[in-house]
Amino acid sequence: MLRIITLLNQKNHYLEKFYSLNESELIRFSGRNFDGLEEFYQTREKILEMIKYLDAEIDQAPSPETIPDEDFKQELREALAIKDEYVNRILSQDLEILSCIETAKSDIIRELQDIRRARKAVGGYKSGVKSHTLDEKA
């Protein structure tokens, strides 16, 4: 039964890493710095793979309901409460990250539309090459 507690604590450790990664990137994204976006997503994927592995290991562990030890059950409840807290915080962060990305995307689309309008306006002032002839009678 100690194994399940160890696995839950490891999972919480990776959830904390995920949370910290989100937190630092969220600060950069809020400042419109998306330079490390690809690396950010790759790192998140690696952490999620570890969490998925730990979940599979937890699923294979014996069911804790059959254990009458109250200390174990309390430790289990605490580990699960920590997990739930991290999951809720991460979900909140992800909404903020998506909002930052959507805002940047909207700004880029608006900028591209402005450039297109400006090109169209400049194109309206352009005309074909005209040769200027002088009126010699004047």
N, C-alpha and C positions, 0 to 999 in steps of 0.2 A: 504493500500500500504506500510505502514511502516513495516508490517509483512514480506513482501518479502525481504526487505532490511535487516531486522533482521535475517532472515533465510540465506540469502547469506553471511552475516557477520559471522554467526555461522559456515557455511560451510567453509569459508576461515580460520576460527580459527582451524578447524579440519585438513584442508589441511596444515596449518602451523605446527601443531603437527606431522603430517605424514612426512613432510619435515625434521623437526628437528630430528625425530626418525631415518630416513634414514641417515641423516648427521652423527649422532653419531655412528651408526652401520657401516657406510662406512669406517670410520676411523679405527674401530676395524678389519673389513674385510681386509682392505689394509695391516694391520699388521699380517695377516694370523690367526686371532683369530676368530673362528667361534663357540665359546662355547655357545653363546646365540642365535643361529640361530632360534631354534624352538620358543622361547619366542618372538623374533623379529617378526616372521611371525604371531604369534597369536595376538600381539599388533596391527600390521598393519591391520589384519582382523577386529578387534574390531573398529578401526578408520574408516575403509571402510564401516562397517555396519552403523555407525552413519552418514556418508556422504550419504549413500544410503537412509537412513530415511529422511534426510534433503532434498535430491533431490525429494523424493516423496511429501514432504510437499510443496516444491516450485512449483511442477507441479500442485498442487491443488489450489494454490493461483491465484487470478484474474490476467488476462493478463495486464502487465504494459503499453502496447501500447495505451490503451484507456485513459490514464491519461495525461492531457495536461501540468502538472506541470513540468517545466524544471529543477528545483532543484532536484526533485525526479529522473528524468531521468539521470541527471548528477551523482547523488549518485549511481544509478543502474549501469551506465557505469563504474564507478570507482570500484565498488564491482566485476563486471564481469572481469575487467582488472586484478585485483589482483588475482582472481581465475585462469585466464588463465596463469598468470606468475607462480603461484605455480604449476599448472599442468605441464607446460613445464619443470620447475626445477626438479620436481619429476620424470618425464620421463627420464631426463638426469641422475639423480641419480640411477634409476632402471637399466639403461644400465651399469653404473659403477659397481653396486652391482652384476649383472649377470656376468660381466667380471671377477670380483674377485672370484666368485664361480667357474666359468669355469676354471680359472687358477689353483685354488686349486685342483679341480677335476682332471685336466690334470697332475698335479704334483703327486697326489696320484696314478693315473694309471701308470705313469712312474716308480714310486717307487715300486709298486707291480710287474711290469714287471722286474725290476732290481733284486728284491728278488727272483722271479721265476728263472731267469737266474743263479743267484748265487747258488740256491739250486740244479739246474741241474748240474752246474759245480762241486759242492761239491759231488754230487751223482756219478759223473763220477770217482772220485778218490776213492770212497769206493769200496771195493771188499768183497767177501765172507770171512769168517774166514778161514784162512789157518793154517794148523799145520806145524810147522817147525820141520823137523827131521834132526838130525845130521848124517852126514855120518861117521860111526864109523871106516871106513877103513882109513880115513885121519889122 
